Amino acid sequence: MSPEAFSVCCYIIGAISVFLNGLTVYLIISQSTSDIRGYRVYLLNFTITDLIFSILLSFLLQPIPVIPGGGALIAGLTKYTGNGYAGHCVFSLIALVFAHSIVSLNYCFIYRFASLMDVRAKQMLEKRWYKSLLIGSGEMICFGIAMLIYDMRVEDEVFRNNTIVRFPYQEHLFDGAVWYGYDYKESPHANIFLVTALTLAPLSCGYNFLCAFIIVAKLHYHRRRLTQRTYNLHLKLMLALLIQTTAPLVLFITPISYVFASAFFLVKGALTNETIRYLPVLALALHPIINPLVTIFFIAPYRNAILGRIPSKRRAPVPRSLSQSHSTCNLYYNP
């Protein structure tokens, strides 16, 4: 794969992602029913984060990893600035937004968990001091990760010279290119970032899976007192979150961990195949496409709004009105 083909793929993936996330934002605002209206703030937060992430990665940056070496060539719109520092700033913003996306999933799981507790747990989630503490701590972690990446940068020529000295076969990559880079051997921030990322990512995913297990157990415990519609609502929302938790784990953490490991341990000759070099970024760009599709598929009002617009002679039209049987996100709702 050539850099030009990689750039075209990024633009196509980015356009699809922006369309799907924009559509999902519209559906959340216009099609949310009373049973998920309190939850839509968390869905909006998560979806808008993916929308911003797609614009930054697929349009502005399009980084081509320099492996090993710990940097990237810029193939996106930022390259027209002719300044690697601009690409580094965009990459730091991407790290901030992606970390916020993971934290947003944690917020969603907390809301789902509180919805299955008694009224006091739901009231606690609505308290201003609790929200400030919860959101403040999450955003501080995101900001800290972004600042670690921001402080890891070395001057463009220093990175180029260090890479060429260690790995002469990489010299042709820098011809006519714009790049930014890091030094994983010299920068203590790089080591702190790696330890932090490798610690927080499993903790966050493990926390989400633990919440999912407790939610399923709670649903099973209250199965007799739930209407079928309420039971299905909780189950589908939880399944959507599980898929959205697993997607970044597979599409981001696995390939990017290999990229960082190759740079950190200086594995000579790693990923010299040009096509494989592009795969981590393409996989990362696909992540914001999966999330809105999952949201639309598992939440009936959004899915019905889409299916109702698709003409079909063989299929009966999807009713726009909800069933009269009551459903709610809170098991302790009193009609």
C-alpha positions in Angstrom: 0.0 0.0 0.0 1.3 3.4 -0.9 1.0 6.6 1.2 -1.5 8.0 -1.3 -3.7 4.9 -1.1 -3.5 5.0 2.7 -4.6 8.6 2.7 -7.6 7.9 0.4 -8.6 5.0 2.7 -8.5 7.3 5.7 -10.6 10.0 3.9 -13.2 7.3 3.0 -13.3 5.8 6.5 -13.4 9.3 8.0 -16.4 10.4 5.8 -18.3 7.2 6.7 -17.6 7.7 10.4 -18.6 11.4 10.4 -21.8 10.6 8.6 -22.7 7.7 11.0 -21.9 9.6 14.1 -23.7 12.7 12.9 -26.7 10.6 12.1 -26.5 9.0 15.6 -26.4 12.4 17.2 -29.5 13.4 15.3 -31.3 10.2 16.3 -30.3 10.6 20.0 -31.7 14.2 20.0 -34.8 13.6 18.0 -35.8 10.0 18.6 -35.0 9.3 22.3 -38.1 8.1 24.0 -39.0 8.7 27.7 -37.5 5.4 28.8 -34.0 6.4 27.8 -34.2 10.2 27.9 -32.0 10.5 31.0 -29.4 8.2 29.4 -29.2 10.2 26.1 -26.8 12.8 27.7 -24.2 10.0 28.2 -24.9 8.7 24.6 -24.4 12.1 23.2 -21.2 12.6 25.1 -19.8 9.3 23.8 -21.0 9.8 20.2 -19.8 13.4 19.8 -16.4 12.3 21.2 -16.2 9.7 18.4 -17.2 12.3 15.8 -14.3 14.7 16.9 -11.9 11.7 17.0 -12.7 10.8 13.4 -12.1 14.4 12.2 -8.8 14.6 14.0 -7.4 11.2 12.9 -8.9 10.5 9.5 -8.7 14.1 8.1 -6.2 16.2 9.9 -3.4 13.8 10.9 -3.4 10.4 9.1 -0.2 9.3 10.9 2.0 6.7 9.2 4.0 5.0 12.0 7.8 5.0 11.8 8.6 1.6 13.3 10.9 1.2 15.1 11.6 4.8 16.0 8.6 6.0 17.8 7.2 8.7 15.5 5.0 9.2 12.5 4.9 10.7 9.1 1.9 13.0 8.5 -0.3 12.2 5.5 -3.4 14.3 6.4 -4.2 17.9 6.0 -1.8 19.0 8.8 1.1 18.2 6.5 0.3 21.3 4.5 1.5 23.4 7.4 5.0 21.9 6.8 5.5 21.7 10.5 5.8 18.5 12.5 4.9 20.3 15.7 1.4 20.9 14.4 1.0 17.1 13.8 2.3 16.5 17.3 -0.3 18.8 18.7 -3.1 17.0 16.8 -1.8 13.7 18.0 -1.9 14.9 21.6 -5.5 16.0 21.0 -6.3 12.6 19.6 -4.9 11.0 22.7 -7.0 13.3 24.9 -10.2 12.6 22.9 -9.6 8.8 22.7 -9.0 8.7 26.5 -12.2 10.7 27.0 -14.0 8.1 24.8 -12.9 5.3 27.1 -13.9 7.3 30.2 -17.3 8.1 28.6 -18.0 4.4 28.4 -17.2 4.1 32.1 -19.8 6.9 32.7 -22.4 4.9 30.6 -21.7 1.8 32.7 -22.1 3.7 35.9 -25.4 5.0 34.8 -26.6 1.6 33.7 -25.5 0.2 37.1 -27.2 2.9 39.0 -30.4 2.3 37.1 -30.6 -1.2 38.5 -30.1 0.0 42.1 -32.6 1.5 44.4 -33.8 5.1 44.2 -31.0 6.3 46.5 -28.3 5.1 44.1 -30.0 7.0 41.2 -30.3 10.1 43.4 -26.7 9.9 44.3 -25.8 9.9 40.6 -27.8 13.1 40.1 -26.1 15.0 42.9 -23.9 17.8 41.7 -20.9 17.1 43.9 -20.9 13.4 42.9 -21.0 14.3 39.2 -18.3 16.8 39.7 -16.1 14.3 41.5 -16.8 11.5 39.0 -16.4 13.6 35.8 -13.5 15.7 37.2 -11.4 12.6 38.1 -12.0 11.1 34.7 -11.1 14.2 32.8 -8.0 14.7 34.9 -6.8 11.3 33.8 -7.5 12.1 30.2 -5.7 15.4 30.4 -2.7 13.8 32.2 -2.3 11.1 29.4 -2.4 13.9 26.7 0.2 15.9 28.6 2.5 12.9 28.9 2.4 12.5 25.1 2.8 16.2 24.6 6.0 16.3 26.7 7.5 13.2 24.9 8.3 15.1 21.7 11.8 15.7 20.4 12.8 18.1 17.7 12.0 16.8 14.2 15.6 16.7 13.0 16.8 15.0 16.2 14.2 12.3 15.7 15.2 11.9 12.0 18.9 11.7 12.7 18.5 9.3 15.7 16.2 7.0 13.6 18.6 7.0 10.6 21.6 6.3 12.8 19.9 3.3 14.5 18.0 2.1 11.4 19.5 3.3 8.1 16.9 1.5 6.1 14.3 4.0 7.3 16.1 7.0 5.7 13.9 7.0 2.5 10.8 7.5 4.6 11.7 11.1 5.4 12.3 12.3 1.8 9.8 15.1 1.2 7.8 14.2 4.3 6.5 16.0 7.4 6.9 14.1 10.6 7.0 14.3 14.4 8.7 11.9 16.8 9.5 10.8 20.3 12.5 9.3 22.0 11.5 6.3 24.1 15.0 5.7 25.4 15.7 9.2 26.7 12.3 10.6 27.7 11.0 9.6 31.2 7.6 10.8 30.2 7.5 8.0 27.5 8.1 5.4 30.1 5.5 6.9 32.4 3.0 7.0 29.5 3.6 3.4 28.6 3.1 2.2 32.2 0.0 4.4 32.6 -1.6 3.3 29.4 -0.8 -0.4 30.0 -2.3 -0.1 33.5 -5.4 2.1 32.9 -6.6 0.3 29.8 -7.1 -3.1 31.3 -8.5 -1.5 34.5 -11.1 0.4 32.5 -12.1 -2.6 30.4 -12.1 -4.9 33.5 -14.3 -2.4 35.3 -16.8 -2.4 32.4 -16.9 -6.2 32.2 -17.4 -6.4 36.0 -20.3 -3.9 35.8 -21.8 -6.0 32.9 -21.6 -9.2 35.0 -23.3 -7.5 38.0 -26.0 -6.0 35.7 -26.8 -9.4 34.2 -26.9 -10.9 37.7 -29.2 -8.1 38.9 -31.5 -8.5 35.8 -31.7 -12.2 36.5 -32.6 -11.6 40.1 -35.4 -9.2 39.2 -36.6 -11.1 36.2 -40.0 -11.9 37.5 -40.9 -8.3 38.4 -39.8 -6.9 35.1 -41.9 -6.5 31.9 -40.3 -8.1 28.9 -39.8 -4.7 27.3 -37.9 -3.3 30.3 -35.8 -6.5 30.6 -34.9 -6.3 26.9 -34.1 -2.6 27.2 -31.6 -3.1 30.0 -30.1 -6.2 28.3 -29.6 -4.5 24.9 -28.1 -1.3 26.3 -25.6 -3.4 28.3 -24.7 -5.6 25.3 -24.1 -2.4 23.2 -21.7 -1.1 25.9 -19.9 -4.4 26.0 -19.3 -4.4 22.2 -18.2 -0.7 22.4 -15.8 -1.6 25.2 -14.3 -4.6 23.2 -14.0 -2.7 19.9 -11.2 -0.3 21.1 -9.5 -3.2 22.9 -9.2 -5.1 19.6 -8.9 -2.3 17.1 -6.7 0.0 19.0 -4.9 -1.4 22.0 -3.7 -4.6 20.3 -2.0 -3.1 17.2 -0.9 0.2 18.9 0.6 -1.8 21.7 2.7 -3.6 19.2 3.7 -0.3 17.6 4.9 1.1 20.9 6.6 -2.2 21.9 8.5 -2.2 18.7 9.7 1.3 19.2 10.4 0.9 22.9 12.4 -2.3 22.6 13.9 -1.2 19.3 13.1 -4.4 17.5 15.2 -4.0 14.3 13.2 -4.8 11.1 9.8 -4.9 12.8 6.9 -4.1 10.5 9.1 -3.4 7.5 6.2 -4.5 5.3 4.6 -1.3 4.1 1.0 -2.6 4.2 1.3 -3.8 7.8 2.8 -0.4 8.7 -0.6 1.2 7.9 -2.8 -1.4 9.6 -2.8 0.1 13.2 -4.0 3.5 12.0 -6.6 2.0 9.7 -7.9 -0.2 12.5 -8.0 2.8 14.8 -9.9 4.8 12.3 -12.6 2.0 12.0 -13.3 2.2 15.7 -15.7 5.3 15.5 -17.6 3.5 12.7 -18.5 0.5 14.9 -19.8 2.5 17.9 -22.7 4.4 16.1 -23.7 1.2 14.3 -23.9 -0.6 17.6 -25.9 2.2 19.2 -28.4 2.3 16.3 -28.8 -1.5 16.1 -29.4 -2.1 19.8 -31.6 0.9 20.7 -35.0 0.2 19.1 -36.3 3.8 18.6 -33.1 4.7 16.6 -33.2 1.4 14.6 -36.9 1.9 13.8 -36.4 5.5 12.7 -33.9 4.2 10.1 -35.9 1.2 9.0 -39.0 3.2 8.7 -37.3 5.3 6.0 -36.3 2.3 3.9 -39.1 1.5 1.3 -39.8 -2.2 0.9 -42.7 -3.9 -0.7 -42.0 -7.2 1.1 -41.6 -5.8 4.5 -44.4 -4.3 6.6 -43.7 -0.7 7.7 -42.1 -0.3 11.0 -44.5 1.4 13.5 -43.3 4.8 14.7 -45.3 4.7 17.9 -44.1 2.8 20.9 -45.8 -0.2 22.5 -48.2 0.7 25.2 -46.4 -1.7 27.7 -44.3 0.4 30.0 -40.5 0.2 30.1 -38.0 2.2 32.1 -34.3 2.4 32.7 -34.9 2.3 36.4 -36.2 -0.9 38.1 -37.7 1.2 40.9 -39.7 3.5 38.8 -43.2 4.2 40.2 -45.7 5.1 37.4 
